[in-house]
Amino acid sequence: MPTLFRFLTVIAIAIGLVYGAMFALATFVTPRKVQMVVPIPLERVDPNTVSTPSQ
């Protein structure tokens, strides 16, 4: 029984450390807001409107 209790204690401490790290990241780190523009080719939006080169 002492081995099981020791195992559960180690697991509880590990879970507490992970929870504490997640809480610290959520509280102290603020994300940067940056505008992002990604050009999408017309062929990917509507494949039927692909222009053919004129000869």
PDB file of N, CA, C and O in Angstrom, chain B, residues numbered from 101:
ATOM      1  N   MET B 101       0.804  -1.198   0.000  1.00  0.00           N
ATOM      2  CA  MET B 101       0.000   0.000   0.000  1.00  0.00           C
ATOM      3  C   MET B 101       0.855   1.274   0.000  1.00  0.00           C
ATOM      4  O   MET B 101       0.456   2.254  -0.629  1.00  0.00           O
ATOM      5  N   PRO B 102       2.002   1.305   0.670  1.00  0.00           N
ATOM      6  CA  PRO B 102       2.812   2.527   0.631  1.00  0.00           C
ATOM      7  C   PRO B 102       3.283   2.866  -0.792  1.00  0.00           C
ATOM      8  O   PRO B 102       3.435   4.041  -1.125  1.00  0.00           O
ATOM      9  N   THR B 103       3.513   1.851  -1.628  1.00  0.00           N
ATOM     10  CA  THR B 103       3.962   2.109  -2.983  1.00  0.00           C
ATOM     11  C   THR B 103       2.850   2.770  -3.786  1.00  0.00           C
ATOM     12  O   THR B 103       3.114   3.681  -4.571  1.00  0.00           O
ATOM     13  N   LEU B 104       1.610   2.324  -3.601  1.00  0.00           N
ATOM     14  CA  LEU B 104       0.478   2.927  -4.285  1.00  0.00           C
ATOM     15  C   LEU B 104       0.284   4.367  -3.832  1.00  0.00           C
ATOM     16  O   LEU B 104       0.032   5.250  -4.653  1.00  0.00           O
ATOM     17  N   PHE B 105       0.399   4.606  -2.534  1.00  0.00           N
ATOM     18  CA  PHE B 105       0.250   5.963  -2.002  1.00  0.00           C
ATOM     19  C   PHE B 105       1.351   6.875  -2.546  1.00  0.00           C
ATOM     20  O   PHE B 105       1.080   8.025  -2.892  1.00  0.00           O
ATOM     21  N   ARG B 106       2.572   6.385  -2.626  1.00  0.00           N
ATOM     22  CA  ARG B 106       3.675   7.173  -3.163  1.00  0.00           C
ATOM     23  C   ARG B 106       3.435   7.485  -4.645  1.00  0.00           C
ATOM     24  O   ARG B 106       3.677   8.607  -5.089  1.00  0.00           O
ATOM     25  N   PHE B 107       2.963   6.499  -5.404  1.00  0.00           N
ATOM     26  CA  PHE B 107       2.666   6.696  -6.824  1.00  0.00           C
ATOM     27  C   PHE B 107       1.574   7.749  -7.012  1.00  0.00           C
ATOM     28  O   PHE B 107       1.712   8.649  -7.841  1.00  0.00           O
ATOM     29  N   LEU B 108       0.492   7.638  -6.246  1.00  0.00           N
ATOM     30  CA  LEU B 108      -0.590   8.609  -6.363  1.00  0.00           C
ATOM     31  C   LEU B 108      -0.140  10.009  -5.951  1.00  0.00           C
ATOM     32  O   LEU B 108      -0.600  10.999  -6.521  1.00  0.00           O
ATOM     33  N   THR B 109       0.752  10.099  -4.973  1.00  0.00           N
ATOM     34  CA  THR B 109       1.278  11.392  -4.553  1.00  0.00           C
ATOM     35  C   THR B 109       2.112  12.018  -5.665  1.00  0.00           C
ATOM     36  O   THR B 109       1.983  13.213  -5.931  1.00  0.00           O
ATOM     37  N   VAL B 110       2.954  11.241  -6.310  1.00  0.00           N
ATOM     38  CA  VAL B 110       3.780  11.753  -7.408  1.00  0.00           C
ATOM     39  C   VAL B 110       2.897  12.202  -8.566  1.00  0.00           C
ATOM     40  O   VAL B 110       3.147  13.250  -9.161  1.00  0.00           O
ATOM     41  N   ILE B 111       1.874  11.429  -8.891  1.00  0.00           N
ATOM     42  CA  ILE B 111       0.953  11.799  -9.969  1.00  0.00           C
ATOM     43  C   ILE B 111       0.206  13.080  -9.605  1.00  0.00           C
ATOM     44  O   ILE B 111       0.042  13.951 -10.459  1.00  0.00           O
ATOM     45  N   ALA B 112      -0.239  13.213  -8.386  1.00  0.00           N
ATOM     46  CA  ALA B 112      -0.954  14.416  -7.951  1.00  0.00           C
ATOM     47  C   ALA B 112      -0.046  15.644  -8.026  1.00  0.00           C
ATOM     48  O   ALA B 112      -0.496  16.717  -8.428  1.00  0.00           O
ATOM     49  N   ILE B 113       1.210  15.502  -7.648  1.00  0.00           N
ATOM     50  CA  ILE B 113       2.144  16.626  -7.723  1.00  0.00           C
ATOM     51  C   ILE B 113       2.397  17.004  -9.181  1.00  0.00           C
ATOM     52  O   ILE B 113       2.457  18.189  -9.511  1.00  0.00           O
ATOM     53  N   ALA B 114       2.546  16.013 -10.049  1.00  0.00           N
ATOM     54  CA  ALA B 114       2.758  16.290 -11.474  1.00  0.00           C
ATOM     55  C   ALA B 114       1.552  17.013 -12.072  1.00  0.00           C
ATOM     56  O   ALA B 114       1.716  17.968 -12.831  1.00  0.00           O
ATOM     57  N   ILE B 115       0.349  16.566 -11.736  1.00  0.00           N
ATOM     58  CA  ILE B 115      -0.855  17.226 -12.236  1.00  0.00           C
ATOM     59  C   ILE B 115      -0.942  18.649 -11.699  1.00  0.00           C
ATOM     60  O   ILE B 115      -1.347  19.558 -12.423  1.00  0.00           O
ATOM     61  N   GLY B 116      -0.574  18.848 -10.464  1.00  0.00           N
ATOM     62  CA  GLY B 116      -0.571  20.190  -9.885  1.00  0.00           C
ATOM     63  C   GLY B 116       0.419  21.116 -10.584  1.00  0.00           C
ATOM     64  O   GLY B 116       0.121  22.289 -10.806  1.00  0.00           O
ATOM     65  N   LEU B 117       1.588  20.599 -10.931  1.00  0.00           N
ATOM     66  CA  LEU B 117       2.575  21.413 -11.641  1.00  0.00           C
ATOM     67  C   LEU B 117       2.087  21.785 -13.039  1.00  0.00           C
ATOM     68  O   LEU B 117       2.270  22.919 -13.482  1.00  0.00           O
ATOM     69  N   VAL B 118       1.472  20.836 -13.728  1.00  0.00           N
ATOM     70  CA  VAL B 118       0.942  21.118 -15.065  1.00  0.00           C
ATOM     71  C   VAL B 118      -0.184  22.145 -14.967  1.00  0.00           C
ATOM     72  O   VAL B 118      -0.231  23.080 -15.766  1.00  0.00           O
ATOM     73  N   TYR B 119      -1.071  21.992 -14.021  1.00  0.00           N
ATOM     74  CA  TYR B 119      -2.159  22.944 -13.834  1.00  0.00           C
ATOM     75  C   TYR B 119      -1.614  24.326 -13.495  1.00  0.00           C
ATOM     76  O   TYR B 119      -2.112  25.331 -14.003  1.00  0.00           O
ATOM     77  N   GLY B 120      -0.606  24.383 -12.648  1.00  0.00           N
ATOM     78  CA  GLY B 120      -0.002  25.667 -12.291  1.00  0.00           C
ATOM     79  C   GLY B 120       0.657  26.336 -13.487  1.00  0.00           C
ATOM     80  O   GLY B 120       0.559  27.552 -13.649  1.00  0.00           O
ATOM     81  N   ALA B 121       1.323  25.560 -14.321  1.00  0.00           N
ATOM     82  CA  ALA B 121       1.950  26.128 -15.516  1.00  0.00           C
ATOM     83  C   ALA B 121       0.897  26.640 -16.485  1.00  0.00           C
ATOM     84  O   ALA B 121       1.063  27.713 -17.065  1.00  0.00           O
ATOM     85  N   MET B 122      -0.180  25.894 -16.670  1.00  0.00           N
ATOM     86  CA  MET B 122      -1.248  26.358 -17.561  1.00  0.00           C
ATOM     87  C   MET B 122      -1.902  27.622 -17.022  1.00  0.00           C
ATOM     88  O   MET B 122      -2.203  28.532 -17.794  1.00  0.00           O
ATOM     89  N   PHE B 123      -2.125  27.698 -15.733  1.00  0.00           N
ATOM     90  CA  PHE B 123      -2.716  28.880 -15.127  1.00  0.00           C
ATOM     91  C   PHE B 123      -1.794  30.088 -15.281  1.00  0.00           C
ATOM     92  O   PHE B 123      -2.255  31.189 -15.580  1.00  0.00           O
ATOM     93  N   ALA B 124      -0.495  29.881 -15.078  1.00  0.00           N
ATOM     94  CA  ALA B 124       0.460  30.975 -15.222  1.00  0.00           C
ATOM     95  C   ALA B 124       0.505  31.473 -16.664  1.00  0.00           C
ATOM     96  O   ALA B 124       0.554  32.681 -16.895  1.00  0.00           O
ATOM     97  N   LEU B 125       0.490  30.564 -17.634  1.00  0.00           N
ATOM     98  CA  LEU B 125       0.494  30.974 -19.040  1.00  0.00           C
ATOM     99  C   LEU B 125      -0.780  31.727 -19.398  1.00  0.00           C
ATOM    100  O   LEU B 125      -0.726  32.726 -20.116  1.00  0.00           O
ATOM    101  N   ALA B 126      -1.911  31.267 -18.914  1.00  0.00           N
ATOM    102  CA  ALA B 126      -3.177  31.930 -19.222  1.00  0.00           C
ATOM    103  C   ALA B 126      -3.291  33.281 -18.553  1.00  0.00           C
ATOM    104  O   ALA B 126      -3.968  34.170 -19.070  1.00  0.00           O
ATOM    105  N   THR B 127      -2.649  33.454 -17.422  1.00  0.00           N
ATOM    106  CA  THR B 127      -2.768  34.705 -16.681  1.00  0.00           C
ATOM    107  C   THR B 127      -1.743  35.748 -17.102  1.00  0.00           C
ATOM    108  O   THR B 127      -2.087  36.921 -17.251  1.00  0.00           O
ATOM    109  N   PHE B 128      -0.502  35.348 -17.296  1.00  0.00           N
ATOM    110  CA  PHE B 128       0.571  36.319 -17.481  1.00  0.00           C
ATOM    111  C   PHE B 128       0.981  36.559 -18.932  1.00  0.00           C
ATOM    112  O   PHE B 128       1.668  37.541 -19.211  1.00  0.00           O
ATOM    113  N   VAL B 129       0.584  35.697 -19.859  1.00  0.00           N
ATOM    114  CA  VAL B 129       0.992  35.859 -21.251  1.00  0.00           C
ATOM    115  C   VAL B 129      -0.189  36.411 -22.042  1.00  0.00           C
ATOM    116  O   VAL B 129      -1.279  35.838 -22.036  1.00  0.00           O
ATOM    117  N   THR B 130       0.045  37.538 -22.724  1.00  0.00           N
ATOM    118  CA  THR B 130      -0.995  38.112 -23.568  1.00  0.00           C
ATOM    119  C   THR B 130      -0.588  37.946 -25.028  1.00  0.00           C
ATOM    120  O   THR B 130       0.540  38.274 -25.395  1.00  0.00           O
ATOM    121  N   PRO B 131      -1.485  37.446 -25.859  1.00  0.00           N
ATOM    122  CA  PRO B 131      -1.139  37.241 -27.264  1.00  0.00           C
ATOM    123  C   PRO B 131      -1.057  38.564 -28.008  1.00  0.00           C
ATOM    124  O   PRO B 131      -1.774  39.513 -27.687  1.00  0.00           O
ATOM    125  N   ARG B 132      -0.178  38.623 -29.005  1.00  0.00           N
ATOM    126  CA  ARG B 132      -0.068  39.808 -29.860  1.00  0.00           C
ATOM    127  C   ARG B 132      -1.094  39.694 -30.962  1.00  0.00           C
ATOM    128  O   ARG B 132      -1.248  38.636 -31.571  1.00  0.00           O
ATOM    129  N   LYS B 133      -1.801  40.791 -31.224  1.00  0.00           N
ATOM    130  CA  LYS B 133      -2.780  40.807 -32.293  1.00  0.00           C
ATOM    131  C   LYS B 133      -2.120  41.438 -33.509  1.00  0.00           C
ATOM    132  O   LYS B 133      -1.738  42.608 -33.486  1.00  0.00           O
ATOM    133  N   VAL B 134      -1.991  40.652 -34.569  1.00  0.00           N
ATOM    134  CA  VAL B 134      -1.356  41.115 -35.794  1.00  0.00           C
ATOM    135  C   VAL B 134      -2.295  40.811 -36.948  1.00  0.00           C
ATOM    136  O   VAL B 134      -2.825  39.705 -37.058  1.00  0.00           O
ATOM    137  N   GLN B 135      -2.495  41.805 -37.808  1.00  0.00           N
ATOM    138  CA  GLN B 135      -3.333  41.571 -38.973  1.00  0.00           C
ATOM    139  C   GLN B 135      -2.561  40.719 -39.967  1.00  0.00           C
ATOM    140  O   GLN B 135      -1.373  40.939 -40.204  1.00  0.00           O
ATOM    141  N   MET B 136      -3.247  39.751 -40.539  1.00  0.00           N
ATOM    142  CA  MET B 136      -2.597  38.828 -41.447  1.00  0.00           C
ATOM    143  C   MET B 136      -3.426  38.725 -42.722  1.00  0.00           C
ATOM    144  O   MET B 136      -4.642  38.542 -42.667  1.00  0.00           O
ATOM    145  N   VAL B 137      -2.762  38.844 -43.870  1.00  0.00           N
ATOM    146  CA  VAL B 137      -3.442  38.745 -45.154  1.00  0.00           C
ATOM    147  C   VAL B 137      -2.820  37.596 -45.932  1.00  0.00           C
ATOM    148  O   VAL B 137      -1.606  37.552 -46.130  1.00  0.00           O
ATOM    149  N   VAL B 138      -3.655  36.676 -46.367  1.00  0.00           N
ATOM    150  CA  VAL B 138      -3.186  35.529 -47.137  1.00  0.00           C
ATOM    151  C   VAL B 138      -3.874  35.579 -48.494  1.00  0.00           C
ATOM    152  O   VAL B 138      -5.093  35.426 -48.570  1.00  0.00           O
ATOM    153  N   PRO B 139      -3.117  35.790 -49.563  1.00  0.00           N
ATOM    154  CA  PRO B 139      -3.754  35.814 -50.884  1.00  0.00           C
ATOM    155  C   PRO B 139      -4.153  34.398 -51.322  1.00  0.00           C
ATOM    156  O   PRO B 139      -3.375  33.453 -51.193  1.00  0.00           O
ATOM    157  N   ILE B 140      -5.366  34.276 -51.835  1.00  0.00           N
ATOM    158  CA  ILE B 140      -5.864  32.985 -52.318  1.00  0.00           C
ATOM    159  C   ILE B 140      -6.074  33.116 -53.818  1.00  0.00           C
ATOM    160  O   ILE B 140      -6.802  34.003 -54.264  1.00  0.00           O
ATOM    161  N   PRO B 141      -5.449  32.247 -54.604  1.00  0.00           N
ATOM    162  CA  PRO B 141      -5.636  32.317 -56.054  1.00  0.00           C
ATOM    163  C   PRO B 141      -7.092  32.031 -56.433  1.00  0.00           C
ATOM    164  O   PRO B 141      -7.780  31.259 -55.765  1.00  0.00           O
ATOM    165  N   LEU B 142      -7.545  32.666 -57.515  1.00  0.00           N
ATOM    166  CA  LEU B 142      -8.917  32.497 -57.964  1.00  0.00           C
ATOM    167  C   LEU B 142      -9.208  31.049 -58.346  1.00  0.00           C
ATOM    168  O   LEU B 142     -10.345  30.597 -58.212  1.00  0.00           O
ATOM    169  N   GLU B 143      -8.212  30.325 -58.813  1.00  0.00           N
ATOM    170  CA  GLU B 143      -8.409  28.938 -59.199  1.00  0.00           C
ATOM    171  C   GLU B 143      -8.835  28.065 -58.026  1.00  0.00           C
ATOM    172  O   GLU B 143      -9.575  27.097 -58.202  1.00  0.00           O
ATOM    173  N   ARG B 144      -8.373  28.403 -56.848  1.00  0.00           N
ATOM    174  CA  ARG B 144      -8.739  27.605 -55.666  1.00  0.00           C
ATOM    175  C   ARG B 144     -10.132  27.957 -55.170  1.00  0.00           C
ATOM    176  O   ARG B 144     -10.804  27.122 -54.564  1.00  0.00           O
ATOM    177  N   VAL B 145     -10.571  29.183 -55.421  1.00  0.00           N
ATOM    178  CA  VAL B 145     -11.885  29.605 -54.952  1.00  0.00           C
ATOM    179  C   VAL B 145     -12.979  29.061 -55.875  1.00  0.00           C
ATOM    180  O   VAL B 145     -13.955  28.469 -55.413  1.00  0.00           O
ATOM    181  N   ASP B 146     -12.804  29.267 -57.189  1.00  0.00           N
ATOM    182  CA  ASP B 146     -13.791  28.823 -58.167  1.00  0.00           C
ATOM    183  C   ASP B 146     -13.065  28.236 -59.368  1.00  0.00           C
ATOM    184  O   ASP B 146     -12.643  28.979 -60.253  1.00  0.00           O
ATOM    185  N   PRO B 147     -12.912  26.909 -59.415  1.00  0.00           N
ATOM    186  CA  PRO B 147     -12.134  26.293 -60.498  1.00  0.00           C
ATOM    187  C   PRO B 147     -12.756  26.485 -61.880  1.00  0.00           C
ATOM    188  O   PRO B 147     -12.059  26.316 -62.880  1.00  0.00           O
ATOM    189  N   ASN B 148     -14.035  26.829 -61.971  1.00  0.00           N
ATOM    190  CA  ASN B 148     -14.689  26.996 -63.266  1.00  0.00           C
ATOM    191  C   ASN B 148     -14.321  28.308 -63.955  1.00  0.00           C
ATOM    192  O   ASN B 148     -14.557  28.455 -65.154  1.00  0.00           O
ATOM    193  N   THR B 149     -13.758  29.245 -63.237  1.00  0.00           N
ATOM    194  CA  THR B 149     -13.436  30.548 -63.827  1.00  0.00           C
ATOM    195  C   THR B 149     -11.959  30.682 -64.172  1.00  0.00           C
ATOM    196  O   THR B 149     -11.412  31.785 -64.174  1.00  0.00           O
ATOM    197  N   VAL B 150     -11.331  29.582 -64.457  1.00  0.00           N
ATOM    198  CA  VAL B 150      -9.903  29.628 -64.821  1.00  0.00           C
ATOM    199  C   VAL B 150      -9.793  30.279 -66.192  1.00  0.00           C
ATOM    200  O   VAL B 150     -10.430  29.853 -67.156  1.00  0.00           O
ATOM    201  N   SER B 151      -8.978  31.313 -66.256  1.00  0.00           N
ATOM    202  CA  SER B 151      -8.827  32.016 -67.529  1.00  0.00           C
ATOM    203  C   SER B 151      -7.831  31.282 -68.406  1.00  0.00           C
ATOM    204  O   SER B 151      -6.787  30.833 -67.934  1.00  0.00           O
ATOM    205  N   THR B 152      -8.156  31.165 -69.670  1.00  0.00           N
ATOM    206  CA  THR B 152      -7.254  30.522 -70.636  1.00  0.00           C
ATOM    207  C   THR B 152      -6.501  31.612 -71.385  1.00  0.00           C
ATOM    208  O   THR B 152      -7.082  32.642 -71.728  1.00  0.00           O
ATOM    209  N   PRO B 153      -5.241  31.400 -71.637  1.00  0.00           N
ATOM    210  CA  PRO B 153      -4.484  32.424 -72.354  1.00  0.00           C
ATOM    211  C   PRO B 153      -4.995  32.588 -73.785  1.00  0.00           C
ATOM    212  O   PRO B 153      -5.221  31.604 -74.488  1.00  0.00           O
ATOM    213  N   SER B 154      -5.171  33.825 -74.204  1.00  0.00           N
ATOM    214  CA  SER B 154      -5.652  34.090 -75.558  1.00  0.00           C
ATOM    215  C   SER B 154      -4.500  34.046 -76.537  1.00  0.00           C
ATOM    216  O   SER B 154      -3.379  34.441 -76.215  1.00  0.00           O
ATOM    217  N   GLN B 155      -4.786  33.562 -77.736  1.00  0.00           N
ATOM    218  CA  GLN B 155      -3.713  33.414 -78.743  1.00  0.00           C
ATOM    219  C   GLN B 155      -3.869  34.418 -79.837  1.00  0.00           C
ATOM    220  O   GLN B 155      -3.064  34.446 -80.768  1.00  0.00           O
TER     221      GLN B 155
END
